[in-house]
Amino acid sequence: MNSWDKRFAGEEFLFGEAPNAFLSRQAPRLEKGQRVLAVADGEARNGVWLAEQGLSVHSMDFSSVAQAKARQLAARRGVELDFELADLLTWEFPSEAYDVVATIFIQFMPPQDRARVFAGMKRTLKPGGLLIMEGYRPEQIAYGTGGPSDPTWHYTEELLRAEFSDFEIIELSSYDAELNEGARHKGPSALIDIVARKPG
């Protein structure tokens, strides 16, 4: 059992069953029938919500324990997802395969791995496709309410503008908010959101 399996081993959903608030605010940008990649989707609170919006969801994660709970959640909510057990750090992102990439709090990798994953997410979007991403800023460390302790693993506006300089940045915002996403994301949080479109 890997460390992520151990983390997800309890009966409760680690980050709750409701979708991430930022992601749910993007509903007007989504269209039924679109194909979406839910990156490191864990117990699939976000992937299930996306499926409920009428999207075709490919939910990938490293933890078989998390995905077992994800399948239960999907069945309970009456939706179907395409689940794949995969290591994000070695997974080969297919070229121009998705209309949307949704990635919420995937800050479990150092900068060199992050650069490879970001490049993969950009490559896998179809022309005109949408990236929807939320993460923590370095100020999150002082809050201690989730996320990594290494500031280089966090996002800044400067970093995201540079990484996605070849995309149309539709929204990029830094703010503090009170999170209530299960036991692991609870309390004041330093957030950063980006919505960006691949050139068509």
C-alpha positions in Angstrom: 0.0 0.0 0.0 1.5 3.3 -1.1 1.4 6.5 1.0 -1.6 7.8 -1.0 -3.5 4.6 -0.4 -2.9 5.0 3.3 -4.0 8.5 3.2 -7.3 7.6 1.6 -7.9 4.5 3.7 -10.5 5.8 6.1 -14.2 5.5 5.5 -14.8 9.3 5.2 -14.0 11.2 2.1 -10.7 13.0 2.7 -11.7 16.2 0.9 -15.4 15.8 1.2 -17.9 14.8 -1.4 -18.9 18.2 -2.7 -17.0 19.7 -5.7 -14.3 22.3 -5.3 -16.0 25.7 -5.1 -13.8 27.3 -7.8 -14.5 24.4 -10.1 -18.2 24.6 -9.6 -18.2 28.3 -10.4 -16.9 27.4 -13.9 -20.1 25.6 -14.8 -21.2 28.3 -17.3 -17.9 27.7 -19.2 -18.7 23.9 -19.6 -20.7 22.3 -22.4 -22.5 18.9 -22.2 -20.7 16.2 -24.2 -17.2 17.7 -23.7 -14.4 15.3 -22.8 -12.6 16.3 -19.6 -9.5 15.0 -17.9 -9.8 15.2 -14.1 -6.1 15.2 -13.1 -5.2 13.4 -9.8 -8.9 13.2 -9.1 -8.6 11.1 -5.9 -12.0 10.1 -4.6 -13.6 12.0 -7.6 -15.6 14.6 -5.8 -14.7 16.9 -8.8 -14.9 14.2 -11.5 -18.4 13.1 -10.3 -19.6 16.7 -10.3 -18.3 17.2 -13.9 -20.1 14.0 -15.0 -23.3 15.4 -13.4 -22.9 18.5 -15.7 -23.1 16.1 -18.7 -19.4 15.9 -19.5 -17.5 12.7 -20.4 -15.0 12.4 -17.6 -11.7 10.6 -17.6 -10.7 10.5 -13.9 -7.1 9.5 -13.3 -5.4 8.9 -10.0 -2.5 7.1 -8.4 -4.4 5.5 -5.5 -6.5 2.4 -6.0 -8.1 3.0 -2.6 -9.2 6.5 -3.6 -10.6 5.1 -6.9 -12.6 2.4 -5.1 -14.3 5.1 -3.1 -14.7 7.2 -6.2 -16.6 4.4 -7.9 -18.9 4.2 -4.9 -19.6 7.9 -5.1 -20.3 7.8 -8.8 -22.7 4.9 -8.4 -24.4 6.7 -5.5 -24.8 9.8 -7.6 -25.9 7.9 -10.7 -23.1 8.9 -13.1 -20.4 7.0 -15.0 -16.8 8.0 -15.3 -13.8 6.4 -17.1 -11.4 5.6 -14.3 -7.7 5.1 -14.8 -5.2 4.1 -12.2 -2.0 5.9 -13.2 1.1 7.7 -11.9 0.8 11.4 -13.0 4.6 11.7 -13.0 5.1 9.1 -15.6 1.7 9.1 -17.5 1.9 9.9 -21.1 -0.6 12.7 -21.8 -2.3 11.9 -25.2 -2.1 14.7 -27.8 -5.1 17.0 -28.3 -7.5 14.5 -26.6 -9.6 16.7 -24.2 -11.8 19.7 -24.4 -11.2 20.5 -20.7 -8.5 19.7 -18.2 -9.5 20.2 -14.6 -6.8 20.1 -12.0 -7.4 21.0 -8.3 -4.7 21.0 -5.7 -2.1 18.8 -7.4 0.9 20.4 -5.5 2.6 17.1 -4.5 5.6 17.5 -6.9 8.8 19.5 -7.1 9.2 22.2 -9.8 11.0 19.9 -12.3 8.1 17.4 -12.2 5.5 20.2 -12.2 7.0 21.6 -15.5 6.6 18.2 -17.2 3.0 17.8 -15.9 2.1 21.3 -17.0 3.5 20.6 -20.5 1.5 17.4 -20.7 -1.7 19.2 -19.7 -1.1 21.8 -22.4 -0.4 19.1 -25.0 -3.5 17.0 -24.2 -5.9 19.9 -24.7 -7.5 20.2 -28.1 -7.1 23.6 -29.8 -9.6 25.9 -28.1 -9.6 23.7 -25.0 -9.9 25.0 -21.5 -7.6 24.6 -18.5 -9.2 25.0 -15.1 -6.8 24.9 -12.2 -6.7 25.9 -8.5 -3.8 25.7 -6.1 -2.1 27.2 -3.1 0.1 30.3 -3.0 3.3 30.3 -0.8 1.3 32.3 1.9 -0.6 29.1 2.5 2.3 27.7 4.6 1.6 30.2 7.4 -2.0 29.1 7.5 -1.1 25.4 7.8 -4.5 24.3 6.6 -3.4 22.0 3.7 -0.8 21.8 1.0 3.0 21.3 0.9 5.4 22.9 3.3 8.0 23.7 0.5 7.2 27.1 -1.0 8.7 26.1 -4.3 5.8 23.7 -4.7 3.2 26.5 -4.5 2.0 28.7 -7.3 2.3 32.4 -7.9 0.7 34.6 -10.5 4.2 35.2 -12.1 4.8 31.4 -12.3 1.4 30.7 -13.9 1.7 33.6 -16.4 5.1 32.2 -17.4 4.0 28.6 -17.6 0.9 29.4 -19.7 2.2 32.4 -21.6 1.2 30.6 -24.9 -2.4 30.3 -23.7 -5.1 33.0 -23.5 -5.5 33.7 -19.8 -9.2 34.2 -19.2 -9.0 34.5 -15.4 -6.1 34.6 -12.9 -6.8 35.5 -9.4 -5.1 35.3 -6.0 -7.2 35.6 -2.8 -7.7 34.2 0.6 -10.8 32.2 1.4 -12.2 29.8 4.1 -12.2 26.3 2.8 -14.4 23.5 4.2 -13.4 20.5 2.0 -13.3 17.5 4.3 -10.8 17.0 7.0 -7.7 17.9 4.9 -8.7 21.3 3.5 -10.4 23.2 6.4 -9.9 26.8 7.4 -8.3 30.0 6.0 -6.4 29.3 2.8 -4.2 31.3 0.4 -5.6 30.3 -3.1 -4.7 31.0 -6.7 -7.0 30.2 -9.6 -6.4 30.1 -13.4 -8.7 29.6 -16.3 -6.8 29.5 -19.6 -7.6 28.6 -23.2 -5.4 26.8 -25.7 -5.1 28.8 -28.9 -7.5 27.5 -31.5 
